[in-house]
Amino acid sequence: MTARYWKRTLLITGCSLGLIALAFAINSPHLAYSVYAFLILLALAWVSTALWFPGLESERTVNRMQVQQGEDVEVVLEVKNSRGLPVPWLYVEDPCSASFPVRGRSKGLGMLMPRQSMTLKYTLTCTRRGYHRIGPALLETGDLFGLHKRFRSDVRRDYISVLPTIAYIDTYSISSRRPQGPVRITNRMYADPTRINNLREYQPGDPLNSIHWKATARTSELHVKTFEATAVTGGTLILDLHEDSYLEEKRESRMELAITTTASIAYLLQMSGEQVGLLTNGRDAAEAALYESDVVEARSRDELEELRLLEMDVTRMNPLSVPTQRGVDQAIRIAENLARVLPGQALDLPALLNTQCTGLPRDATLLPVTGQVTDRLALSLGLLKQSGFQVTVFLIDAGTHYEDAAKLLGEYNIHVFHIEHERDLHELSPAKI
């Protein structure tokens, strides 16, 4: 119970005792009876509201849980009075965590008789990427005279994933099934023992496990197998959503461009038949669902709103990731993760690379997507390249900082793409990346 509730209770109690004392002092039974009647009416209002309020049940139906930006979602909310007592008035509101355009009735006032229900139908136009919550339904009711009100946040919450925009690359041709023909291999790392290339005579220093015993027995001379080199194909996208990596000016639009860039490259690499994966230091909005309470009751609307906002406060930090591999659903898996990602402040990009690089495959290019390149980040990427990784950086709308970033990364022979607008993505191809 809040301080406002106790203050109101003490005020009513004090005024009632004062009026009763005054009635006895001036010998006025009418005043005393009036105070008694008011207190009895107030008690009845409290008891009656407490009896019918727990009998209110709500059920929500959402026709789609995953949509593209600009698509519609239809929502139906039904509130039923499951008890045998009438509800003289009930105000219902079904809020959404995002300010989407609403068509229809998402809030309403009505009266419910026993076993009757009240239905709200409305349509949301999902205009913004994200993992958006619908509900919980807010219920407000009270006695017939308005002396006592009760507020409740109901149990049911639903979440809609709005996928990020994907800029389809112009160089991709459906007829060829690959953008601009086969992807050219530019970095061969080490021998692949599963891919035999040829045979040659034994030379001092050749490992014994490479000896081809059948050829040796046939020719009476030692022969060894040679293997094709393992090639770098595909990439691991590393999305930097640390708030300090993006200047406050246009921060939100630059982060959305970074997410669009990540989703677009993932789609391009999948369509090219390459492996692709994702790692990001952003927060997972879906973790809010793990901290939901059951039913929240309050004495005032302000208190109820504070409790609802407290539910959405997520303090855990688990980097979102999709393992780097080939697959027909890799791009959609990455897009689903990007729909839920939120900016974070726990790990910056150099710290993320230092803690997670050991689990990343070396046969895939590292593709960091960030808003700025610092000396510390350039050093981290340079060390990764020296250890055997291929690295290509995507810098998001950095303005004049692009030249400084290119100079820093150029010292480690790391190429950087400058993505200032979404149309810059149409000029990319796997061979360039």
C-alpha positions as CSV (number, residue, x, y, z in Angstrom):
1,M,0.0,0.0,0.0
2,T,1.3,3.4,-0.9
3,A,1.8,6.5,1.3
4,R,-1.1,8.2,-0.6
5,Y,-3.5,5.4,0.4
6,W,-2.5,5.6,4.0
7,K,-2.7,9.4,4.0
8,R,-6.3,9.2,2.6
9,T,-7.3,6.5,5.1
10,L,-5.9,8.6,8.0
11,L,-7.6,11.7,6.7
12,I,-11.0,10.0,6.5
13,T,-10.6,8.4,9.9
14,G,-9.5,11.7,11.5
15,C,-12.4,13.6,9.9
16,S,-14.9,11.0,11.0
17,L,-13.7,11.0,14.6
18,G,-13.7,14.8,14.6
19,L,-17.2,15.0,13.3
20,I,-18.4,12.4,15.9
21,A,-16.7,14.3,18.7
22,L,-18.4,17.5,17.4
23,A,-21.8,15.8,17.3
24,F,-21.4,14.7,20.9
25,A,-20.2,18.2,21.9
26,I,-23.1,20.0,20.3
27,N,-25.6,17.2,21.2
28,S,-26.5,16.7,17.5
29,P,-27.7,13.1,16.8
30,H,-28.4,13.9,13.2
31,L,-24.8,14.7,12.6
32,A,-23.7,11.5,14.3
33,Y,-26.1,9.4,12.3
34,S,-24.8,11.0,9.1
35,V,-21.2,10.2,10.0
36,Y,-22.3,6.6,10.9
37,A,-24.1,6.2,7.6
38,F,-21.2,7.5,5.6
39,L,-18.8,5.1,7.3
40,I,-21.2,2.2,6.7
41,L,-21.6,3.1,3.1
42,L,-17.8,3.4,2.7
43,A,-17.3,-0.1,4.2
44,L,-20.0,-1.6,2.0
45,A,-18.3,0.0,-1.0
46,W,-14.9,-1.5,-0.1
47,V,-16.4,-5.0,0.6
48,S,-18.5,-5.1,-2.6
49,T,-15.6,-4.0,-4.7
50,A,-13.3,-6.6,-3.1
51,L,-15.9,-9.3,-3.8
52,W,-16.5,-8.8,-7.6
53,F,-13.0,-7.5,-8.6
54,P,-11.3,-11.0,-8.4
55,G,-14.0,-12.4,-10.6
56,L,-12.9,-10.4,-13.6
57,E,-11.0,-12.5,-16.2
58,S,-9.4,-11.4,-19.5
59,E,-8.3,-13.3,-22.6
60,R,-6.5,-11.8,-25.5
61,T,-6.1,-13.2,-29.1
62,V,-3.4,-11.8,-31.4
63,N,-3.5,-13.1,-35.0
64,R,0.2,-12.7,-35.7
65,M,3.3,-12.7,-33.5
66,Q,5.9,-11.9,-36.1
67,V,5.5,-9.2,-38.8
68,Q,7.4,-7.0,-41.1
69,Q,7.5,-3.2,-40.6
70,G,4.2,-1.6,-41.8
71,E,2.1,-4.7,-41.5
72,D,-1.1,-4.9,-39.3
73,V,-1.8,-7.0,-36.3
74,E,-5.4,-7.7,-35.2
75,V,-6.1,-7.9,-31.4
76,V,-9.2,-9.1,-29.6
77,L,-9.5,-8.7,-25.8
78,E,-12.4,-10.3,-23.9
79,V,-13.1,-9.4,-20.3
80,K,-15.6,-11.7,-18.5
81,N,-17.4,-11.4,-15.2
82,S,-17.1,-15.0,-13.9
83,R,-18.9,-14.4,-10.6
84,G,-22.5,-14.0,-9.6
85,L,-22.3,-10.4,-8.7
86,P,-22.9,-7.5,-11.1
87,V,-20.1,-5.0,-11.8
88,P,-21.8,-1.5,-11.9
89,W,-19.0,0.0,-14.0
90,L,-15.7,-1.2,-15.5
91,Y,-13.0,0.6,-17.4
92,V,-10.7,-1.5,-19.6
93,E,-7.5,-0.4,-21.4
94,D,-5.2,-2.7,-23.4
95,P,-1.9,-0.8,-23.8
96,C,1.0,-1.5,-26.2
97,S,4.6,-0.7,-25.3
98,A,5.0,1.1,-28.6
99,S,3.0,4.1,-29.8
100,F,1.6,2.3,-32.9
101,P,-1.3,3.7,-34.8
102,V,-4.5,2.1,-33.5
103,R,-7.7,1.5,-35.5
104,G,-10.7,0.3,-33.5
105,R,-11.4,0.1,-29.8
106,S,-8.5,-0.5,-27.5
107,K,-10.2,1.0,-24.4
108,G,-13.7,1.2,-23.2
109,L,-16.2,1.7,-20.3
110,G,-19.1,-0.7,-19.6
111,M,-21.2,-2.6,-17.1
112,L,-21.0,-6.3,-16.7
113,M,-23.8,-8.5,-15.3
114,P,-23.0,-12.0,-14.0
115,R,-21.4,-14.3,-16.6
116,Q,-21.4,-11.5,-19.2
117,S,-18.3,-10.4,-21.1
118,M,-17.0,-7.2,-22.7
119,T,-15.0,-7.3,-26.0
120,L,-12.4,-4.9,-27.4
121,K,-11.3,-5.3,-31.0
122,Y,-8.6,-3.2,-32.6
123,T,-5.8,-3.2,-35.2
124,L,-2.2,-2.2,-34.6
125,T,0.0,-0.9,-37.5
126,C,3.6,-2.0,-36.6
127,T,5.6,0.9,-37.9
128,R,8.8,0.3,-35.9
129,R,11.3,-2.6,-35.5
130,G,11.4,-4.2,-32.1
131,Y,10.0,-6.7,-29.6
132,H,6.8,-4.9,-28.5
133,R,4.5,-5.9,-25.7
134,I,0.8,-5.9,-25.8
135,G,-0.8,-5.7,-22.4
136,P,-1.3,-6.5,-19.6
137,A,-4.9,-5.3,-19.7
138,L,-5.5,-2.5,-17.2
139,L,-8.8,-2.9,-15.3
140,E,-10.4,-0.2,-13.2
141,T,-13.7,-0.5,-11.2
142,G,-15.4,0.6,-8.1
143,D,-18.6,0.9,-6.2
144,L,-21.8,2.5,-7.6
145,F,-21.2,5.8,-5.8
146,G,-17.5,6.1,-6.7
147,L,-16.3,6.1,-3.1
148,H,-13.8,3.3,-3.6
149,K,-11.8,2.4,-6.7
150,R,-9.7,-0.6,-7.5
151,F,-7.0,-1.0,-10.2
152,R,-5.5,-4.1,-11.6
153,S,-2.9,-5.2,-14.2
154,D,-4.0,-8.5,-15.5
155,V,-2.0,-11.7,-16.1
156,R,-1.8,-12.0,-19.9
157,R,1.0,-10.4,-21.9
158,D,1.7,-10.9,-25.6
159,Y,4.8,-10.0,-27.6
160,I,5.1,-9.0,-31.3
161,S,8.4,-9.3,-33.1
162,V,8.7,-6.6,-35.8
163,L,11.5,-7.7,-38.1
164,P,14.2,-5.2,-39.3
165,T,14.3,-3.8,-42.8
166,I,16.3,-5.8,-45.3
167,A,17.9,-3.9,-48.2
168,Y,18.0,-6.4,-51.0
169,I,21.2,-6.2,-52.9
170,D,20.9,-5.2,-56.5
171,T,23.8,-7.5,-57.6
172,Y,21.9,-10.6,-56.6
173,S,20.4,-12.4,-59.5
174,I,17.7,-15.1,-59.0
175,S,18.6,-16.8,-62.3
176,S,22.3,-17.3,-61.4
177,R,21.6,-18.2,-57.8
178,R,24.8,-16.4,-56.8
179,P,25.6,-12.7,-56.9
180,Q,27.9,-12.0,-59.8
181,G,28.9,-15.6,-60.2
182,P,30.9,-17.7,-57.7
183,V,32.5,-16.0,-54.7
184,R,36.2,-15.7,-55.2
185,I,38.3,-17.2,-52.4
186,T,41.0,-14.7,-51.3
187,N,42.5,-16.2,-48.1
188,R,43.6,-19.8,-47.8
189,M,44.4,-20.7,-44.2
190,Y,45.5,-24.3,-43.7
191,A,45.3,-27.8,-45.3
192,D,41.9,-29.5,-45.1
193,P,42.5,-33.3,-44.5
194,T,39.1,-34.2,-46.0
195,R,40.0,-32.7,-49.4
196,I,42.9,-34.7,-51.1
197,N,44.5,-32.8,-54.0
198,N,47.4,-34.9,-55.3
199,L,50.2,-37.3,-54.5
200,R,54.0,-36.5,-54.5
201,E,57.2,-38.1,-53.3
202,Y,58.1,-38.0,-49.6
203,Q,60.3,-35.0,-48.5
204,P,62.1,-34.8,-45.2
205,G,59.7,-33.1,-42.7
206,D,56.5,-34.4,-44.1
207,P,54.2,-35.7,-41.3
208,L,53.8,-39.5,-41.1
209,N,50.0,-39.3,-41.1
210,S,50.1,-37.9,-44.7
211,I,51.9,-40.9,-46.2
212,H,49.8,-42.7,-48.8
213,W,50.5,-46.4,-48.0
214,K,48.9,-47.9,-51.1
215,A,50.9,-45.8,-53.5
216,T,54.0,-46.4,-51.4
217,A,53.5,-50.2,-51.6
218,R,52.8,-50.1,-55.3
219,T,55.9,-48.0,-56.2
220,S,58.2,-49.1,-53.4
221,E,58.9,-45.4,-52.7
222,L,57.3,-43.2,-50.0
223,H,54.5,-41.0,-51.3
224,V,52.5,-38.5,-49.4
225,K,49.1,-36.9,-49.9
226,T,48.6,-33.2,-50.6
227,F,45.4,-31.4,-49.6
228,E,43.5,-28.4,-50.7
229,A,43.6,-25.4,-48.5
230,T,40.7,-24.5,-46.3
231,A,39.2,-21.2,-47.6
232,V,37.6,-18.3,-45.8
233,T,33.9,-18.1,-46.8
234,G,30.9,-16.4,-45.3
235,G,31.2,-14.2,-42.2
236,T,30.3,-13.7,-38.6
237,L,28.4,-10.4,-38.2
238,I,29.4,-8.5,-35.0
239,L,26.8,-5.8,-34.3
240,D,27.9,-3.1,-31.9
241,L,25.0,-1.5,-30.1
242,H,26.9,0.0,-27.2
243,E,25.4,3.5,-26.6
244,D,28.8,5.2,-26.4
245,S,29.6,4.0,-29.9
246,Y,27.0,6.3,-31.4
247,L,26.9,10.0,-30.8
248,E,23.8,11.3,-29.2
249,E,22.9,13.2,-32.3
250,K,20.9,10.8,-34.6
251,R,21.8,7.9,-32.3
252,E,18.5,6.1,-32.8
253,S,18.5,6.4,-36.6
254,R,22.2,5.3,-36.8
255,M,21.5,2.3,-34.7
256,E,18.6,1.3,-36.9
257,L,20.8,1.7,-39.9
258,A,23.4,-0.6,-38.3
259,I,20.6,-3.2,-37.6
260,T,19.4,-2.9,-41.2
261,T,23.0,-3.3,-42.5
262,T,23.5,-6.4,-40.4
263,A,20.2,-8.0,-41.5
264,S,20.9,-7.2,-45.2
265,I,24.4,-8.7,-45.2
266,A,23.1,-11.8,-43.4
267,Y,20.4,-12.2,-46.2
268,L,23.0,-11.6,-48.9
269,L,25.4,-14.2,-47.5
270,Q,22.7,-16.8,-47.1
271,M,21.5,-16.3,-50.6
272,S,25.1,-16.7,-51.8
273,G,25.2,-20.1,-50.1
274,E,27.8,-18.9,-47.6
275,Q,27.9,-19.5,-43.8
276,V,26.7,-16.6,-41.6
277,G,26.3,-15.9,-37.9
278,L,25.6,-13.1,-35.5
279,L,27.1,-11.8,-32.3
280,T,26.0,-8.5,-30.6
281,N,26.5,-6.7,-27.3
282,G,22.9,-5.4,-27.4
283,R,20.4,-6.5,-24.7
284,D,17.6,-9.0,-25.4
285,A,14.2,-7.5,-25.1
286,A,12.7,-10.9,-24.7
287,E,14.3,-11.3,-21.3
288,A,11.6,-8.9,-19.9
289,A,9.2,-11.8,-20.3
290,L,11.2,-13.8,-17.7
291,Y,10.5,-11.2,-15.0
292,E,6.7,-10.9,-15.4
293,S,4.6,-11.0,-12.2
294,D,1.2,-12.6,-12.2
295,V,-1.5,-10.1,-11.2
296,V,-0.6,-6.7,-10.0
297,E,-3.1,-4.7,-8.0
298,A,-2.9,-1.1,-6.9
299,R,-4.8,1.6,-5.2
300,S,-4.2,4.2,-7.8
301,R,-3.5,4.5,-11.5
302,D,-0.1,6.1,-10.9
303,E,1.0,3.2,-8.6
304,L,-0.2,0.7,-11.2
305,E,1.8,2.4,-14.0
306,E,5.0,2.4,-11.8
307,L,4.6,-1.4,-11.2
308,R,4.1,-2.0,-14.9
309,L,7.3,0.0,-15.8
310,L,9.2,-1.9,-13.1
311,E,8.3,-5.2,-14.8
312,M,10.0,-4.0,-18.0
313,D,13.3,-3.0,-16.4
314,V,15.7,-5.7,-17.5
315,T,19.1,-5.8,-15.8
316,R,20.5,-9.0,-17.1
317,M,23.2,-9.0,-19.9
318,N,23.5,-12.0,-22.2
319,P,25.0,-11.3,-25.6
320,L,22.6,-12.3,-28.4
321,S,24.2,-14.8,-30.8
322,V,23.4,-17.1,-33.7
323,P,26.1,-19.7,-34.5
324,T,28.0,-19.3,-37.7
325,Q,26.9,-22.0,-40.2
326,R,25.1,-22.6,-43.5
327,G,21.4,-23.0,-43.5
328,V,18.2,-22.0,-45.3
329,D,16.9,-20.3,-42.2
330,Q,20.1,-18.5,-41.0
331,A,19.0,-15.1,-42.2
332,I,15.5,-15.3,-40.6
333,R,17.1,-16.5,-37.3
334,I,19.4,-13.5,-37.4
335,A,16.5,-11.2,-38.3
336,E,14.4,-12.6,-35.4
337,N,17.2,-11.8,-33.0
338,L,17.7,-8.3,-34.4
339,A,14.0,-7.7,-33.9
340,R,14.5,-8.1,-30.2
341,V,17.8,-6.4,-29.7
342,L,18.1,-3.2,-27.6
343,P,21.0,-0.8,-27.0
344,G,23.2,-1.7,-24.0
345,Q,26.0,-0.3,-21.8
346,A,27.5,-3.5,-20.4
347,L,30.1,-4.6,-23.0
348,D,31.7,-2.3,-25.5
349,L,32.9,-3.8,-28.8
350,P,36.6,-4.4,-27.9
351,A,35.4,-6.2,-24.6
352,L,32.9,-8.3,-26.6
353,L,35.6,-9.3,-29.1
354,N,38.1,-10.2,-26.3
355,T,35.6,-12.3,-24.4
356,Q,33.9,-14.1,-27.3
357,C,36.5,-14.4,-30.1
358,T,37.8,-17.8,-28.9
359,G,34.5,-19.4,-29.9
360,L,34.3,-17.8,-33.3
361,P,35.1,-19.9,-36.4
362,R,38.3,-18.9,-38.2
363,D,37.1,-19.9,-41.6
364,A,34.5,-17.0,-41.6
365,T,35.4,-13.4,-42.0
366,L,34.7,-11.1,-39.0
367,L,32.2,-8.4,-40.0
368,P,32.0,-5.8,-37.2
369,V,29.2,-3.2,-37.7
370,T,29.8,-0.2,-35.5
371,G,29.3,3.6,-35.2
372,Q,32.9,4.5,-34.4
373,V,36.5,3.1,-34.5
374,T,38.7,3.9,-31.5
375,D,42.4,3.2,-31.0
376,R,41.4,0.4,-28.7
377,L,39.0,-1.2,-31.2
378,A,41.5,-0.9,-34.0
379,L,44.1,-2.7,-31.9
380,S,41.7,-5.5,-30.9
381,L,40.8,-6.0,-34.6
382,G,44.5,-5.9,-35.6
383,L,45.3,-8.6,-33.1
384,L,42.5,-10.7,-34.3
385,K,43.7,-10.4,-37.9
386,Q,47.3,-11.3,-36.8
387,S,45.9,-14.4,-35.2
388,G,44.4,-15.6,-38.5
389,F,41.0,-14.0,-38.8
390,Q,39.9,-12.0,-41.9
391,V,38.3,-8.7,-40.9
392,T,36.1,-6.3,-42.7
393,V,34.5,-3.3,-40.9
394,F,31.2,-1.6,-41.6
395,L,31.2,2.0,-40.2
396,I,27.7,3.5,-39.9
397,D,27.2,7.2,-40.9
398,A,30.4,8.4,-39.2
399,G,30.7,11.6,-41.3
400,T,34.3,13.0,-41.2
401,H,35.3,10.3,-38.6
402,Y,35.4,7.8,-41.5
403,E,38.8,9.1,-42.7
404,D,40.2,8.7,-39.2
405,A,38.8,5.2,-38.9
406,A,40.2,4.2,-42.3
407,K,43.6,5.5,-41.3
408,L,43.5,3.6,-37.9
409,L,42.4,0.3,-39.6
410,G,44.7,0.8,-42.6
411,E,47.7,0.3,-40.3
412,Y,46.5,-3.3,-39.8
413,N,45.4,-3.8,-43.5
414,I,41.7,-3.9,-42.5
415,H,39.2,-2.6,-45.1
416,V,36.3,-0.5,-43.9
417,F,33.0,0.2,-45.7
418,H,31.3,3.5,-44.9
419,I,27.5,3.1,-44.8
420,E,25.9,6.5,-44.7
421,H,22.5,5.6,-46.2
422,E,20.5,2.5,-46.8
423,R,21.1,2.9,-50.5
424,D,24.8,2.3,-49.9
425,L,24.0,-1.4,-49.1
426,H,22.9,-2.0,-52.7
427,E,26.5,-1.7,-53.9
428,L,27.7,-4.6,-51.8
429,S,28.5,-8.1,-52.9
430,P,30.2,-11.1,-51.2
431,A,33.3,-10.7,-53.3
432,K,33.7,-7.1,-52.1
433,I,33.1,-8.1,-48.5
